[in-house]
Amino acid sequence: MSASSSRLTGSAAETEGLGEALAPHLERGDVVVLSGPLGAGKTRFVAGLARGLAASARVRSPSFTLVNEYAGRVPLVHLDLYRLEGVEAETLGIDEALERGVLVAEWGEKLPARWRSEALELQFERLVGDQRRIVASAVAGRGRALLDAWRDSVASPTTP
């Protein structure tokens, strides 16, 4: 059975703060799937993750490079699958990336199912102005553990 939690943000800084709140719970081999339209806050969330993992590099969307890696407490492997189809993602060395660190995939719905089965999935929605809604869900394993830890570490859920 899937579990979920929802948060609202009113600025890029708040979105980054939610990413930073998740970072202490991440371990090598974890998968975080980010979905939502352009401009919904996915890359800002990753910037917060990177800050929370003590990565000093500036996070940029890997839309054209496909993969960016940031050194930190746990290496952060940041994918952008916008321009790829699921089969093409198989060629990106994802298994090797998971051995090195945490995998965070923007447009993660394109990630093959075998890597999403125990992922924490975050759906980003643009609301009015700078408001965003982030709905987190997970089914099992590490994804469920990450969801529970994240839910406990951020205040004021907007839905149970």
GULUMPA-951107 format. One record per atom (N, C-alpha, C): residue number from 0; atom name; x, y, z. Coordinates in pm, 1 decimal. Example, Ala and Ser with C-alpha at 12.3 -4.5 7.8 and 13.67 -1.06 7.14 Angstrom:
% residues 2
PT  pos  site         u         v         w
PT    0     N    1319.0    -569.0     780.0
PT    0    CA    1230.0    -450.0     780.0
PT    0     C    1320.0    -330.0     780.0
PT    1     N    1285.0    -225.0     708.0
PT    1    CA    1367.0    -106.0     714.0
PT    1     C    1290.0       3.0     787.0
//
This chain:
% residues 160
PT  pos  site         u         v         w
PT    0     N      83.6    -116.5       0.0
PT    0    CA       0.0       0.0       0.0
PT    0     C      89.1     124.2       0.0
PT    1     N      55.8     220.2     -82.7
PT    1    CA     130.7     344.6     -96.1
PT    1     C      94.9     441.1      16.1
PT    2     N     195.2     515.7      61.7
PT    2    CA     174.0     621.7     159.8
PT    2     C     211.7     752.8      94.4
PT    3     N     152.6     863.1     142.1
PT    3    CA     186.5     992.0      82.6
PT    3     C     179.5    1103.4     186.2
PT    4     N     238.6    1215.7     148.3
PT    4    CA     239.3    1335.3     230.9
PT    4     C     252.0    1453.8     136.7
PT    5     N     193.2    1566.8     171.7
PT    5    CA     194.4    1684.0      85.5
PT    5     C     243.7    1805.3     162.5
PT    6     N     319.9    1891.1      95.3
PT    6    CA     369.5    2015.5     153.5
PT    6     C     348.2    2128.3      53.7
PT    7     N     320.7    2247.9     105.6
PT    7    CA     311.3    2368.5      24.2
PT    7     C     434.8    2453.5      50.0
PT    8     N     484.1    2519.0     -55.0
PT    8    CA     591.7    2615.6     -38.5
PT    8     C     549.7    2745.5    -105.3
PT    9     N     605.1    2856.2     -56.7
PT    9    CA     571.1    2986.8    -111.2
PT    9     C     687.7    3056.2    -177.2
PT   10     N     803.3    2987.4    -182.2
PT   10    CA     921.8    3048.3    -242.8
PT   10     C    1022.3    2939.8    -280.0
PT   11     N    1118.8    2978.7    -363.6
PT   11    CA    1226.8    2885.8    -399.4
PT   11     C    1304.1    2844.7    -274.3
PT   12     N    1323.9    2939.0    -181.8
PT   12    CA    1397.1    2908.9     -58.1
PT   12     C    1324.6    2802.9      25.3
PT   13     N    1192.0    2810.0      31.4
PT   13    CA    1116.2    2708.4     105.4
PT   13     C    1126.0    2572.4      36.9
PT   14     N    1123.1    2571.4     -95.5
PT   14    CA    1137.4    2445.2    -169.0
PT   14     C    1274.4    2385.1    -142.4
PT   15     N    1378.0    2468.5    -145.2
PT   15    CA    1512.5    2419.9    -113.6
PT   15     C    1518.2    2367.0      29.8
PT   16     N    1449.5    2434.0     121.4
PT   16    CA    1447.3    2390.2     260.5
PT   16     C    1389.2    2250.9     277.3
PT   17     N    1288.5    2218.5     195.4
PT   17    CA    1231.3    2083.3     201.6
PT   17     C    1331.9    1979.7     151.8
PT   18     N    1409.6    2015.1      51.0
PT   18    CA    1515.9    1926.0       5.1
PT   18     C    1622.8    1908.7     111.5
PT   19     N    1659.2    2018.6     173.9
PT   19    CA    1761.0    2012.8     278.5
PT   19     C    1714.6    1926.6     396.1
PT   20     N    1585.1    1927.8     426.3
PT   20    CA    1530.7    1846.7     535.6
PT   20     C    1538.7    1697.2     505.7
PT   21     N    1533.1    1661.2     378.9
PT   21    CA    1542.2    1519.8     340.9
PT   21     C    1686.3    1468.3     344.2
PT   22     N    1781.8    1555.7     314.3
PT   22    CA    1921.4    1515.4     295.6
PT   22     C    1981.7    1430.9     408.2
PT   23     N    1959.6    1462.4     536.2
PT   23    CA    2023.1    1382.3     641.7
PT   23     C    1980.4    1235.2     642.1
PT   24     N    1870.5    1205.3     579.7
PT   24    CA    1816.7    1069.5     580.8
PT   24     C    1864.7     985.4     462.1
PT   25     N    1929.7    1049.1     366.4
PT   25    CA    1970.5     979.8     244.6
PT   25     C    2095.0     895.1     265.8
PT   26     N    2095.2     779.5     200.0
PT   26    CA    2207.3     686.2     205.1
PT   26     C    2242.8     643.2      63.6
PT   27     N    2365.5     596.4      48.8
PT   27    CA    2410.6     543.5     -79.7
PT   27     C    2309.4     438.5    -128.2
PT   28     N    2271.0     447.4    -256.4
PT   28    CA    2176.9     352.8    -314.9
PT   28     C    2032.4     399.7    -314.3
PT   29     N    2002.7     510.0    -245.4
PT   29    CA    1866.1     563.4    -243.9
PT   29     C    1831.8     626.2    -378.6
PT   30     N    1703.1     618.1    -414.4
PT   30    CA    1652.6     677.4    -537.9
PT   30     C    1539.6     773.1    -502.2
PT   31     N    1549.1     896.6    -554.2
PT   31    CA    1444.9     996.7    -537.4
PT   31     C    1401.5    1038.4    -677.0
PT   32     N    1272.6    1021.3    -705.3
PT   32    CA    1214.5    1049.3    -835.7
PT   32     C    1136.4    1180.3    -827.0
PT   33     N    1168.6    1275.7    -914.4
PT   33    CA    1101.7    1405.4    -916.5
PT   33     C    1023.8    1418.7   -1047.0
PT   34     N     896.1    1454.6   -1036.6
PT   34    CA     810.5    1471.8   -1154.1
PT   34     C     735.6    1603.6   -1141.8
PT   35     N     702.0    1659.2   -1255.5
PT   35    CA     624.8    1783.2   -1257.2
PT   35     C     665.6    1869.2   -1374.9
PT   36     N     588.9    1973.3   -1403.4
PT   36    CA     615.7    2056.3   -1520.6
PT   36     C     741.9    2141.1   -1505.0
PT   37     N     786.6    2197.1   -1616.1
PT   37    CA     898.1    2291.7   -1613.7
PT   37     C     865.5    2404.6   -1517.2
PT   38     N     964.7    2446.5   -1440.7
PT   38    CA     945.9    2558.5   -1349.4
PT   38     C     871.5    2527.5   -1221.5
PT   39     N     851.9    2400.0   -1191.6
PT   39    CA     774.4    2363.3   -1072.6
PT   39     C     858.8    2354.2    -946.0
PT   40     N     991.8    2360.5    -957.1
PT   40    CA    1076.4    2359.3    -838.2
PT   40     C    1164.3    2237.5    -820.8
PT   41     N    1169.5    2150.2    -919.3
PT   41    CA    1248.3    2027.3    -905.6
PT   41     C    1396.6    2056.4    -882.3
PT   42     N    1454.5    2143.1    -963.4
PT   42    CA    1596.8    2173.1    -948.7
PT   42     C    1623.2    2248.9    -819.1
PT   43     N    1532.1    2335.2    -775.5
PT   43    CA    1549.2    2405.4    -647.6
PT   43     C    1550.7    2303.6    -532.8
PT   44     N    1463.9    2201.9    -540.3
PT   44    CA    1461.7    2097.3    -438.8
PT   44     C    1597.5    2025.4    -434.5
PT   45     N    1652.8    1995.0    -551.8
PT   45    CA    1783.5    1928.1    -558.8
PT   45     C    1891.9    2018.3    -500.0
PT   46     N    1882.1    2148.9    -522.3
PT   46    CA    1979.5    2241.8    -462.5
PT   46     C    1976.4    2230.7    -310.1
PT   47     N    1857.4    2216.9    -252.7
PT   47    CA    1845.9    2197.5    -109.1
PT   47     C    1903.9    2065.0     -64.2
PT   48     N    1879.8    1959.8    -141.3
PT   48    CA    1940.0    1829.7    -109.9
PT   48     C    2091.9    1841.1    -106.6
PT   49     N    2146.0    1904.9    -210.1
PT   49    CA    2292.1    1918.6    -219.1
PT   49     C    2346.0    1995.5     -98.8
PT   50     N    2280.8    2104.3     -61.9
PT   50    CA    2324.3    2182.3      53.9
PT   50     C    2318.9    2096.1     180.3
PT   51     N    2212.2    2018.7     196.2
PT   51    CA    2197.8    1932.0     311.8
PT   51     C    2298.1    1818.3     316.2
PT   52     N    2353.6    1782.8     199.5
PT   52    CA    2456.8    1678.8     191.6
PT   52     C    2596.9    1738.7     197.4
PT   53     N    2606.0    1869.4     221.1
PT   53    CA    2733.5    1941.8     230.0
PT   53     C    2809.8    1942.9      98.1
PT   54     N    2737.2    1946.3     -12.0
PT   54    CA    2799.8    1960.8    -143.8
PT   54     C    2819.0    2110.2    -168.8
PT   55     N    2938.7    2149.7    -207.1
PT   55    CA    2965.6    2292.3    -220.9
PT   55     C    2938.6    2345.0    -361.9
PT   56     N    2925.4    2259.1    -459.6
PT   56    CA    2903.6    2302.9    -597.5
PT   56     C    2763.2    2359.7    -615.9
PT   57     N    2749.7    2451.9    -710.4
PT   57    CA    2618.8    2509.5    -742.9
PT   57     C    2541.0    2408.9    -828.1
PT   58     N    2419.9    2379.0    -787.4
PT   58    CA    2336.6    2283.5    -859.6
PT   58     C    2279.1    2350.6    -983.3
PT   59     N    2294.1    2282.9   -1095.3
PT   59    CA    2237.5    2327.8   -1222.0
PT   59     C    2156.0    2213.8   -1279.9
PT   60     N    2053.1    2248.5   -1353.3
PT   60    CA    1972.9    2145.9   -1418.1
PT   60     C    2058.5    2075.1   -1522.2
PT   61     N    2063.2    1942.7   -1518.0
PT   61    CA    2143.9    1869.4   -1615.0
PT   61     C    2067.8    1838.9   -1745.0
PT   62     N    1984.5    1932.3   -1790.2
PT   62    CA    1901.6    1909.9   -1909.1
PT   62     C    1983.1    1873.1   -2032.2
PT   63     N    2099.0    1933.4   -2048.2
PT   63    CA    2178.0    1906.6   -2167.7
PT   63     C    2290.7    1808.4   -2142.6
PT   64     N    2341.5    1803.9   -2019.9
PT   64    CA    2447.7    1709.3   -1987.5
PT   64     C    2391.6    1574.7   -1942.8
PT   65     N    2266.7    1569.8   -1906.0
PT   65    CA    2192.9    1453.1   -1857.1
PT   65     C    2226.6    1413.0   -1714.1
PT   66     N    2355.5    1421.7   -1675.3
PT   66    CA    2395.7    1377.5   -1541.7
PT   66     C    2494.6    1478.2   -1483.4
PT   67     N    2469.5    1522.5   -1360.8
PT   67    CA    2565.8    1600.3   -1283.0
PT   67     C    2588.5    1525.7   -1153.0
PT   68     N    2711.1    1526.1   -1106.7
PT   68    CA    2742.3    1460.2    -979.9
PT   68     C    2804.7    1562.2    -885.9
PT   69     N    2758.8    1559.9    -759.8
PT   69    CA    2805.9    1654.0    -659.2
PT   69     C    2862.3    1576.2    -541.7
PT   70     N    2985.3    1610.0    -501.9
PT   70    CA    3049.1    1544.7    -387.7
PT   70     C    2992.3    1604.9    -259.8
PT   71     N    2969.0    1519.5    -160.6
PT   71    CA    2918.4    1563.1     -31.4
PT   71     C    2927.6    1448.6      66.9
PT   72     N    2853.9    1457.4     176.8
PT   72    CA    2851.8    1347.8     276.0
PT   72     C    2825.7    1215.4     206.9
PT   73     N    2731.1    1215.3     115.8
PT   73    CA    2704.4    1105.2      23.5
PT   73     C    2702.0    1170.5    -114.5
PT   74     N    2772.1    1114.8    -213.5
PT   74    CA    2766.8    1174.5    -346.8
PT   74     C    2622.0    1180.2    -398.3
PT   75     N    2589.6    1289.8    -465.3
PT   75    CA    2456.7    1312.0    -521.5
PT   75     C    2467.9    1304.6    -673.6
PT   76     N    2400.0    1206.8    -732.8
PT   76    CA    2398.0    1191.0    -878.2
PT   76     C    2262.9    1243.6    -925.6
PT   77     N    2266.9    1352.6   -1000.3
PT   77    CA    2147.2    1426.5   -1042.1
PT   77     C    2124.3    1404.4   -1191.6
PT   78     N    2016.1    1335.3   -1225.0
PT   78    CA    1980.7    1307.2   -1364.0
PT   78     C    1867.3    1397.1   -1408.9
PT   79     N    1864.4    1428.3   -1536.9
PT   79    CA    1750.0    1495.3   -1597.7
PT   79     C    1711.3    1412.3   -1719.0
PT   80     N    1596.1    1347.2   -1711.9
PT   80    CA    1553.4    1254.8   -1816.5
PT   80     C    1456.4    1318.3   -1915.5
PT   81     N    1443.2    1451.1   -1911.9
PT   81    CA    1346.6    1521.7   -1995.9
PT   81     C    1360.1    1482.9   -2143.1
PT   82     N    1480.5    1473.9   -2192.2
PT   82    CA    1504.0    1449.1   -2334.2
PT   82     C    1516.0    1300.7   -2368.8
PT   83     N    1499.4    1213.6   -2270.4
PT   83    CA    1518.8    1070.0   -2292.8
PT   83     C    1389.2     992.0   -2284.0
PT   84     N    1392.1     875.4   -2341.7
PT   84    CA    1287.4     775.9   -2322.3
PT   84     C    1342.4     672.9   -2223.9
PT   85     N    1254.3     596.4   -2159.6
PT   85    CA    1294.8     501.3   -2056.8
PT   85     C    1406.4     408.8   -2097.8
PT   86     N    1402.2     356.0   -2218.1
PT   86    CA    1504.1     263.3   -2265.3
PT   86     C    1639.8     332.8   -2272.3
PT   87     N    1641.1     460.0   -2311.1
PT   87    CA    1766.8     533.8   -2320.0
PT   87     C    1830.7     553.4   -2183.0
PT   88     N    1750.7     560.8   -2078.4
PT   88    CA    1804.1     578.0   -1943.6
PT   88     C    1890.5     459.3   -1903.0
PT   89     N    1864.9     344.2   -1961.8
PT   89    CA    1943.6     223.7   -1931.9
PT   89     C    2091.2     243.1   -1965.0
PT   90     N    2123.6     336.0   -2053.1
PT   90    CA    2261.8     355.4   -2097.3
PT   90     C    2338.6     455.9   -2012.1
PT   91     N    2277.7     508.8   -1907.3
PT   91    CA    2340.3     614.7   -1828.4
PT   91     C    2425.9     564.3   -1712.1
PT   92     N    2439.1     434.6   -1694.3
PT   92    CA    2520.3     382.2   -1585.0
PT   92     C    2455.6     400.4   -1448.8
PT   93     N    2326.6     381.2   -1441.9
PT   93    CA    2252.5     406.1   -1317.7
PT   93     C    2294.5     310.4   -1206.4
PT   94     N    2316.3     185.1   -1238.4
PT   94    CA    2359.3      90.6   -1134.0
PT   94     C    2491.0     136.4   -1070.5
PT   95     N    2584.4     181.9   -1152.4
PT   95    CA    2712.2     231.1   -1101.4
PT   95     C    2692.0     358.2   -1018.2
PT   96     N    2601.1     443.1   -1062.1
PT   96    CA    2572.5     566.0    -986.9
PT   96     C    2518.0     532.4    -848.3
PT   97     N    2431.7     432.0    -840.0
PT   97    CA    2374.3     392.8    -710.7
PT   97     C    2479.2     334.1    -617.5
PT   98     N    2582.5     272.4    -673.7
PT   98    CA    2692.0     222.1    -590.3
PT   98     C    2771.0     338.1    -530.6
PT   99     N    2778.9     449.2    -603.4
PT   99    CA    2855.8     565.7    -558.4
PT   99     C    2778.8     654.6    -463.7
PT  100     N    2645.6     666.0    -483.2
PT  100    CA    2573.8     763.4    -402.4
PT  100     C    2423.9     756.6    -417.5
PT  101     N    2359.8     872.4    -397.2
PT  101    CA    2214.9     888.5    -405.4
PT  101     C    2180.7     930.3    -547.6
PT  102     N    2076.8     870.8    -604.0
PT  102    CA    2031.3     905.0    -738.5
PT  102     C    1904.1     988.1    -727.8
PT  103     N    1905.9    1107.8    -785.5
PT  103    CA    1788.7    1194.6    -790.2
PT  103     C    1760.2    1220.8    -937.4
PT  104     N    1640.7    1182.6    -983.5
PT  104    CA    1606.8    1191.4   -1125.1
PT  104     C    1492.1    1287.7   -1148.8
PT  105     N    1521.5    1400.4   -1217.5
PT  105    CA    1415.0    1488.5   -1264.2
PT  105     C    1351.6    1422.2   -1385.5
PT  106     N    1219.7    1443.5   -1402.7
PT  106    CA    1141.4    1372.8   -1503.8
PT  106     C    1156.1    1222.5   -1477.2
PT  107     N    1158.0    1190.2   -1348.9
PT  107    CA    1184.2    1054.8   -1302.3
PT  107     C    1081.5     951.6   -1343.1
PT  108     N     963.6     995.3   -1387.6
PT  108    CA     865.2     898.5   -1437.1
PT  108     C     919.1     823.3   -1558.0
PT  109     N    1025.3     874.6   -1621.3
PT  109    CA    1087.7     807.5   -1735.9
PT  109     C    1193.5     706.4   -1693.4
PT  110     N    1224.0     702.6   -1564.8
PT  110    CA    1320.7     606.8   -1512.7
PT  110     C    1258.4     467.9   -1517.1
PT  111     N    1329.4     368.4   -1569.9
PT  111    CA    1272.6     233.4   -1573.7
PT  111     C    1225.2     186.4   -1436.1
PT  112     N    1118.8     108.6   -1436.1
PT  112    CA    1049.4      66.6   -1314.3
PT  112     C    1140.0      -1.9   -1212.7
PT  113     N    1238.9     -74.3   -1257.1
PT  113    CA    1323.3    -146.6   -1160.6
PT  113     C    1395.8     -52.0   -1065.6
PT  114     N    1418.3      73.0   -1105.9
PT  114    CA    1483.0     170.0   -1017.7
PT  114     C    1381.5     252.4    -939.9
PT  115     N    1256.6     248.9    -977.8
PT  115    CA    1153.2     325.1    -907.5
PT  115     C    1080.9     243.4    -801.5
PT  116     N    1097.9     113.8    -798.5
PT  116    CA    1017.1      27.6    -711.5
PT  116     C    1030.1      61.7    -563.3
PT  117     N    1148.1     104.4    -519.1
PT  117    CA    1166.8     141.2    -378.7
PT  117     C    1210.3     287.1    -366.0
PT  118     N    1167.4     369.6    -460.3
PT  118    CA    1205.6     510.9    -461.2
PT  118     C    1109.2     595.3    -379.3
PT  119     N    1157.7     709.5    -336.6
PT  119    CA    1071.8     815.8    -285.5
PT  119     C    1033.3     897.9    -407.3
PT  120     N     903.9     911.8    -432.2
PT  120    CA     856.6     985.8    -549.3
PT  120     C     796.3    1117.9    -504.9
PT  121     N     840.0    1226.6    -569.2
PT  121    CA     792.0    1360.4    -537.2
PT  121     C     730.4    1421.2    -662.5
PT  122     N     603.6    1457.1    -652.4
PT  122    CA     530.0    1520.8    -762.5
PT  122     C     519.0    1669.8    -730.6
PT  123     N     569.7    1753.3    -820.5
PT  123    CA     569.5    1898.7    -801.9
PT  123     C     458.0    1960.5    -884.2
PT  124     N     384.0    2052.2    -821.7
PT  124    CA     276.0    2125.0    -890.1
PT  124     C     298.6    2273.7    -874.7
PT  125     N     279.4    2347.8    -982.4
PT  125    CA     280.1    2494.2    -975.4
PT  125     C     139.3    2537.9    -938.6
PT  126     N     130.0    2626.1    -839.6
PT  126    CA       1.3    2679.8    -798.5
PT  126     C      -3.6    2826.3    -840.1
PT  127     N     -51.2    2913.7    -755.6
PT  127    CA     -60.8    3056.1    -786.3
PT  127     C      68.6    3126.0    -746.8
PT  128     N     119.3    3213.5    -834.0
PT  128    CA     241.0    3288.0    -803.6
PT  128     C     358.3    3195.4    -778.3
PT  129     N     424.7    3214.3    -663.9
PT  129    CA     541.0    3132.5    -628.9
PT  129     C     504.3    3007.5    -549.1
PT  130     N     375.2    2984.7    -528.0
PT  130    CA     333.9    2867.1    -449.7
PT  130     C     352.1    2738.9    -530.0
PT  131     N     398.6    2637.8    -458.3
PT  131    CA     415.0    2504.3    -515.0
PT  131     C     357.5    2403.5    -416.8
PT  132     N     310.1    2292.1    -468.7
PT  132    CA     270.0    2178.3    -385.5
PT  132     C     363.3    2064.4    -422.7
PT  133     N     415.9    1998.4    -321.0
PT  133    CA     499.5    1880.2    -341.6
PT  133     C     430.1    1764.8    -272.4
PT  134     N     393.7    1663.4    -349.7
PT  134    CA     329.3    1544.6    -296.1
PT  134     C     431.8    1431.9    -300.6
PT  135     N     466.0    1380.4    -183.5
PT  135    CA     562.6    1271.6    -170.8
PT  135     C     487.3    1141.0    -151.7
PT  136     N     534.6    1036.9    -219.7
PT  136    CA     472.9     905.6    -202.8
PT  136     C     578.3     796.6    -215.1
PT  137     N     546.6     682.9    -158.6
PT  137    CA     635.6     567.6    -164.5
PT  137     C     553.3     443.1    -136.4
PT  138     N     599.9     332.8    -189.8
PT  138    CA     529.5     206.8    -171.8
PT  138     C     599.8     118.1     -69.5
PT  139     N     732.0     104.3     -82.2
PT  139    CA     800.4       5.1       1.0
PT  139     C     946.5      42.8      22.5
PT  140     N    1012.2     -35.3     107.7
PT  140    CA    1156.4     -29.3     125.0
PT  140     C    1208.4     107.2     163.3
PT  141     N    1321.5     144.0     102.7
PT  141    CA    1387.3     270.6     135.0
PT  141     C    1298.9     389.8     103.3
PT  142     N    1221.5     382.8      -3.0
PT  142    CA    1132.7     494.3     -35.2
PT  142     C    1036.8     523.0      78.1
PT  143     N     979.3     417.5     133.3
PT  143    CA     884.2     433.1     245.1
PT  143     C     955.7     487.1     368.8
PT  144     N    1076.3     437.6     395.8
PT  144    CA    1153.0     486.7     510.3
PT  144     C    1187.9     634.7     492.4
PT  145     N    1225.5     673.2     370.6
PT  145    CA    1256.6     813.4     343.2
PT  145     C    1132.9     901.5     357.3
PT  146     N    1019.3     853.4     309.0
PT  146    CA     895.3     929.4     322.2
PT  146     C     863.0     953.6     469.1
PT  147     N     870.9     849.6     548.9
PT  147    CA     841.2     863.2     692.1
PT  147     C     938.1     959.8     759.5
PT  148     N    1067.0     947.7     728.7
PT  148    CA    1167.0    1035.4     789.5
PT  148     C    1146.7    1180.0     746.7
PT  149     N    1118.4    1202.3     618.8
PT  149    CA    1096.8    1337.7     567.5
PT  149     C     971.4    1398.9     629.4
PT  150     N     865.8    1320.0     635.6
PT  150    CA     739.4    1367.5     694.3
PT  150     C     762.3    1410.3     839.6
PT  151     N     843.9    1333.3     913.3
PT  151    CA     870.8    1366.3    1052.4
PT  151     C     961.7    1488.1    1067.8
PT  152     N    1043.1    1516.3     963.9
PT  152    CA    1141.9    1623.8     978.4
PT  152     C    1092.1    1759.4     930.2
PT  153     N     978.9    1764.2     861.1
PT  153    CA     925.0    1893.4     816.0
PT  153     C     794.0    1920.9     887.0
PT  154     N     771.1    2043.5     916.9
PT  154    CA     652.6    2081.8     994.5
PT  154     C     534.1    2110.9     904.4
PT  155     N     417.0    2109.1     963.2
PT  155    CA     291.3    2154.4     901.0
PT  155     C     253.5    2083.9     771.8
PT  156     N     227.1    1954.1     776.0
PT  156    CA     177.5    1890.4     653.4
PT  156     C      45.6    1952.4     611.2
PT  157     N      24.7    1957.7     478.9
PT  157    CA    -100.7    2013.4     430.4
PT  157     C    -205.8    1905.1     411.8
PT  158     N    -162.4    1780.2     406.1
PT  158    CA    -254.0    1667.0     403.2
PT  158     C    -192.2    1553.9     482.0
PT  159     N    -272.6    1462.2     533.6
PT  159    CA    -215.2    1349.6     610.3
PT  159     C    -137.6    1255.1     522.7
//
